[in-house]
Amino acid sequence: MRCKKARELISPYIDGELSEGQWESFESHMKDCSKCRVEFEETLHLHNLFASAERFSAPYGFSTRVLANQKTKTSHKSLLVPLFARFAGVVAVLIIIGIGIVSGRFLGHSFSFQKSDNIAAFFSLDVFNATPPDSVGGVYLAMMEAENEK
């Protein structure tokens, strides 16, 4: 058994929570390793001090007050996080809407339409050239159209 594992098993050994195999390997390691034995003895001494300490009873209503105080502290913190998250979400949506409005104005000014055009012509996709012929996408589409025509 390695020292790290033995140190992890000190408290379970003192509490009697080890299986038979763990107990035997822990005991043999303690016989061989002086560093782990010193740490075991210190932990056992602390355990005995706490076990023999005088017990005091808490005042009436102590646990109720502690739990109530804890709930109020967590409720204040828990209210701030969702409030901040909601605020951040609203700000993000407003920014996206603002970007959409500004970009829509730029697009509207960049295309010149005559007054005789109707609204349907304004939203027509014929205005956009999605893949210019000299681009990679345009060349790919031209090749695919040539293959499909064969």
N, C-alpha and C positions, 0 to 999 in steps of 0.2 A: 504494500500500500504506500502511496506517495504521501508526503507531508501535507500537501494541500487538501487532499481528500480526508486525511485523518483530522485536520483542523476543522473541516466542515462537519465531522461526525462527533465532535466533543460534546456539544449540547444534547444531541439525540442519545448519546451514550449515557450521560448523566441522568436524563429523563427516562431511560430504559426503553427507548423506542427503536433500538437496532435489532435486526434479525440475527439469527444464530451465526451465520457466516460473517456478517459485518462485525458482530461483536468479537468473534475470534480474531479476525484480521486486525481490528482496532487494538485489541489487547496485545497482540504480538508486535505491532508497530510501536506501541507505547513502551514495551520492554527494550526495543532496539534504539529508539530515537530519543535523545535527551532533550532536544529543543521542543518537540511536541509534548513530551512529558511535563516540562516546566509550564507550558501554556495550558495543559490540561489541569495541572494542580492549581494554577491561578484562577482558572474558570470555575473549578470545583469550590475553591475558597469563596469566590464571589457568590456562587449559587448557595452555599451554606449560610453566608451572611444575610442574603435576602430571605432565605427560608426561616432563619431564626429571628428576623426583625419583628419588632412589636407592630401589631396591626392597629390602625386607627380607623374609626368609622367616619365616613364623610358626613357633614352636616345635612340636616333634612332639606331635601329639594336641590341638593348640589348637582346631581347628574341632570336633572330637568333643566336647571339654569344653564349648565354648560351646553347641553344639546340645543336649547333654544337660542343661545348666543351664537352657536356655530351655524344654525340654520339662517339667522338673519345676516350673518357675514357672507355666507355663500349666496344668499338670494340677491344681495346688492351687487355682488360681482357677476352673478349669472344674468342679471338684468342689463348690465352694461355691455356685455359681449353681443347678445342678439340685437340690442339697439344700435350698436356700432356697425354690426354686419348689415342690418337693414339700411342704415344711412349710407354705407358704402355701396350697397346694391342700387339704391336710388340714384346716387351720384353717377355710377357707371352707366345706368340706363339713360340718364340725361345727357351724358357726354356722347353716347352713341347716337342719340336722336339729334343732337347738335351737329355732329359730324355729317350725318345724313342730310340735314337741311343745307349745310354749307356746300357739300359736294353736289347736291341737286341744283343749287343756284349756279355753280360753275358749269355743270353739264348743260343746263338750260341756256346759258349765255354762249357756250362754245358752239352750239349748233344753230345755224340760222334757218329758220322756217318762215315761209311766207304766211301772211295772214289768212290766205285762203285754205291752208291746211287745217284739217280738223284734229281733234284730240287723239283719235286713233292713230293718225299719222305721226303724231308726236311720240307715241309709245311704240312705234313700229321698230322691229329689230333690223330692218333693212338699212337703217342709218349706221349701224355699227359694223365694222369690218373685223370680225373676230380673229381671223387668221390672215394677215396680209400675205400675198402670194410669194414674196421674197423671204418670208420667215420659215423657220424649221417646220412649224405646224402647217403652214400653207403648202410646203413641198410635200409633206407627208399626206395631206388630204388630196393633193393632185395625184400622187402615186396610187392611193387607194381608189380614187375615182377611175383611174386608168385600168386598174385590175378588175374593178367591178364591171366595166364596160365590155370586157373581153368575152 
